[in-house]
Amino acid sequence: MYTNNIGYNMPDRALRECNYMGCHNLTRETYCPEHTRARYNKEADKKRGSAYQRGYDKRWEKIRKIFLSKNPLCVECKSKGIREDATDVDHIIPHRFNSVIFDDKQNLQALCKSCHSRKTGRGL
């Protein structure tokens, strides 16, 4: 039993899988306790900095635009025989503030939004 916002006792919510991608922990909330902390770790977000602070500035926008014009299809989908337009330019090896890796054109790949989100969600 839990108490709703009006003060009435309510039956417990049904157990369901955590909404965090790939997590099968059962919970009564949207996320299991482990992933609630992970999703709302505001300190980590503060340390991460803004997109501009991470190097995604006007120069990056120009590089991105040129790269997508030369590589219009998602490489992940293409490898599966699917023809999907690329929307994101991804660093194959995460740059982690290393300007040499960030600027290396050989370290870039074109991905669709879905593939890029999946890769980013896995932490690769």
C-alpha positions as CSV (number, residue, x, y, z in Angstrom):
1,M,0.0,0.0,0.0
2,Y,1.1,3.5,-0.7
3,T,-0.5,6.9,0.0
4,N,-1.4,9.1,-2.9
5,N,-1.0,12.9,-3.0
6,I,-4.5,13.3,-1.5
7,G,-3.8,11.1,1.5
8,Y,-5.8,8.0,0.6
9,N,-4.2,4.5,0.9
10,M,-3.9,2.9,-2.5
11,P,-3.0,-0.6,-3.6
12,D,0.6,-1.2,-4.6
13,R,1.4,-0.6,-8.2
14,A,2.1,-3.7,-10.4
15,L,5.8,-4.6,-10.9
16,R,7.2,-3.9,-14.3
17,E,10.6,-3.8,-16.0
18,C,12.8,-0.7,-15.5
19,N,12.6,1.7,-18.4
20,Y,16.4,1.9,-18.6
21,M,17.5,0.4,-21.9
22,G,18.6,-3.2,-21.4
23,C,17.7,-3.4,-17.7
24,H,15.2,-6.1,-16.7
25,N,15.0,-5.3,-13.0
26,L,11.4,-5.2,-11.7
27,T,10.2,-2.0,-10.1
28,R,7.0,-0.2,-9.2
29,E,8.4,3.1,-10.5
30,T,9.6,4.1,-13.9
31,Y,13.2,3.2,-13.2
32,C,14.8,0.7,-10.7
33,P,16.7,2.3,-7.8
34,E,20.1,1.8,-9.6
35,H,19.0,3.6,-12.8
36,T,17.0,6.3,-11.0
37,R,20.3,7.5,-9.5
38,A,22.1,7.1,-12.9
39,R,19.5,9.1,-14.8
40,Y,19.3,12.0,-12.3
41,N,23.0,12.4,-11.4
42,K,23.0,16.2,-11.7
43,E,26.6,16.4,-10.5
44,A,27.8,14.4,-13.5
45,D,25.8,16.6,-15.9
46,K,27.5,19.7,-14.3
47,K,30.9,18.2,-14.8
48,R,30.1,17.3,-18.4
49,G,29.7,20.9,-19.5
50,S,27.7,22.3,-22.3
51,A,28.0,21.2,-25.9
52,Y,30.0,24.3,-26.7
53,Q,32.4,23.6,-23.8
54,R,32.9,20.0,-25.1
55,G,34.0,21.3,-28.5
56,Y,30.7,21.3,-30.5
57,D,31.0,24.9,-31.7
58,K,30.6,26.7,-35.1
59,R,33.7,24.9,-36.4
60,W,32.1,21.5,-35.5
61,E,28.9,22.5,-37.2
62,K,30.8,23.2,-40.4
63,I,32.7,19.9,-40.2
64,R,29.4,18.1,-39.5
65,K,27.6,19.6,-42.4
66,I,30.4,18.8,-44.9
67,F,30.7,15.2,-43.5
68,L,27.0,14.5,-43.8
69,S,26.9,15.9,-47.4
70,K,29.7,13.4,-48.3
71,N,28.2,10.5,-46.2
72,P,24.4,10.8,-46.4
73,L,23.6,7.2,-45.3
74,C,23.8,5.7,-41.8
75,V,26.7,3.2,-41.8
76,E,25.1,0.9,-39.2
77,C,21.8,0.6,-41.2
78,K,23.8,0.3,-44.5
79,S,25.7,-2.7,-43.0
80,K,22.4,-4.4,-42.4
81,G,21.1,-3.7,-45.9
82,I,18.8,-0.9,-44.8
83,R,18.8,2.5,-46.5
84,E,18.5,5.2,-43.8
85,D,19.5,8.8,-44.0
86,A,22.2,9.9,-41.6
87,T,21.4,12.7,-39.2
88,D,24.3,12.6,-36.7
89,V,28.1,12.5,-37.0
90,D,29.5,10.2,-34.4
91,H,33.1,9.9,-33.0
92,I,33.9,6.2,-33.4
93,I,36.4,6.4,-30.5
94,P,34.9,8.8,-27.9
95,H,37.1,11.9,-27.8
96,R,36.7,12.6,-24.1
97,F,38.0,16.2,-24.5
98,N,41.1,15.0,-26.5
99,S,41.4,17.5,-29.4
100,V,43.5,15.2,-31.5
101,I,40.8,12.5,-31.5
102,F,38.0,15.1,-31.8
103,D,39.5,16.6,-35.0
104,D,40.5,13.3,-36.6
105,K,38.2,12.9,-39.7
106,Q,39.0,9.2,-39.8
107,N,37.3,8.9,-36.4
108,L,33.9,10.0,-37.7
109,Q,31.0,8.0,-38.9
110,A,27.5,9.0,-40.2
111,L,24.6,7.5,-38.2
112,C,20.8,7.9,-38.1
113,K,19.3,9.2,-34.9
114,S,18.2,5.8,-33.8
115,C,21.7,4.2,-34.2
116,H,23.4,7.1,-32.6
117,S,21.1,7.0,-29.6
118,R,21.6,3.3,-29.2
119,K,25.4,3.6,-29.4
120,T,25.4,6.5,-27.0
121,G,23.1,4.7,-24.6
122,R,25.5,1.8,-24.5
123,G,28.3,4.2,-23.5
124,L,30.5,3.3,-26.5
